[in-house]
Amino acid sequence: MLTVFCIGERDNLSRQIARHRGRIVARAINEHIPPNNAISLEIAGYDLDKRELWEIPEVRRYVINFSEELIRRGVSLERLLPQTRDMILACCAVEAGKPVIVSGTLEDTVKIGVDQVEQFVKRALSKMH
């Protein structure tokens, strides 16, 4: 009920790769991922980096290009977990020169993510009955 896509990795985040992978992931979502599945997007290689992903210029631009490709291919960002959508929105905000303020701890973030998956699954199950 949760599908996680690793959409990119450190030192391999060009615009061309973002668009290419966006097409591949959009096709997978549109053709193979049921609407009741929660979807999370991940970027590999930044676990030890203390910055938020949207604070890293190459990641920020990559996420924006990837997301634009998903939208171009008919994928609603509503299919993504709220935490993933928030990360995309933070990338867009910072790229537009707007401040992004983070509150809470890493533990809070993990708990919120788990809660979001749980709520997504509960909604999906209730729609099946």
N, C-alpha and C positions, 0 to 999 in steps of 0.2 A: 504494500500500500504506500510505501515511500520509495521514490525513485531519485537517486542522487547521480547527477552528471558532473564529472570532473571536466570542466570546459576549457581549462588551460593550465599551464604550469610555468613556474618562474623561468625567466630567460627565453621564453618562447611565446611572446604575447604581441605579435604584430597585428595590424589591422586586417591583413589578408587572412591570417589564421583565425581571427575572431569571426570574420564573415563566413569562412568555410565551415568552421565548427558550428556556427549558428545555424547554417543550412542543414547540417547533419542532425543536430539536436532537434530542430524544428520538425524535421521529417519524422524522427523517432517519436516525438510527442504527438504529432498529428496522426500518425499511423499505428502506433503501438502502445501508447500509454493511455489506459482508460481514464476518463475524466475524473473519476473518484480517487485517483492516485495523487498523493502529495509529491511535489517536485522541488528538489533543492539543487542549486548550482554551486559548485565549489571550484576554487583555484588552488592548485597544489604548490607547495614550496615556500609558503610564507608563515608557517607555524611559529618559527623562531623570531620573526620580525615583530617588534613591539607595536608598530603602526597598525591602524585599521586599514583594511584593503582600500578604501576610498582615499586614503592619505598617500597612497603609492601611485604616482602619476601613470606608470605603464599599466598597472592593474586597472586603474580607473578608466582609462581610455579603452582598454580591452573589453571590460564589462559593458561599457556603453555601446561599443560597436557590436558586440555579441547580442546584446538585448535588442538593439535596433533591427538586427537580422531576424531574430525570433518574431518580432512584431510584423516585419515585412512579410514573413512567411505564415502569418495568420495565427500565431500563438498568443493567446491572451496571457498577460503577466499575472492575471488572477489565478492561473493554474499553479503558480509558484507559492511556496510557503511565504507567509508574511515577512519572516526574517530575511529571506532572499530578496523579496521585493524592496524591503527597506534598504538593503545593501546597494541595490541598483539605484534607488532614489538618492541615496547618499552620494554615490559616484556622480550622478547627474548634477546634484546641488553643488558639490565642490568644484566640478568642472565649470559651472556657471558662476563661480566666485562667491557662492553663498556659504555661510558657516554651518557646520554640522556639529552638534553637541552630543556627546555620549554620556550616558549615566548608567550606573550599575556596575557589577563585577562580571568576570568571566563566568562564574557560577550562575549568575542571573541569566546571562545569555544562553547558556546550555539549558537551564531549566525552561526558559521561554521557548527555545527550539523544540524541546521534548513535548512541552504542553501544546505547541502548535501542531505537531504531528498527531498527537493524541486527539485533539479536537477535529482535525481534518478527517481522521479515520472514523471517529464517531459520526460525523456528518455523513460520510460516505456510506457507512453501514445503515444509518437510519433511512437513507434514500433507497436502499436496496430492499427494505421491508415494507 
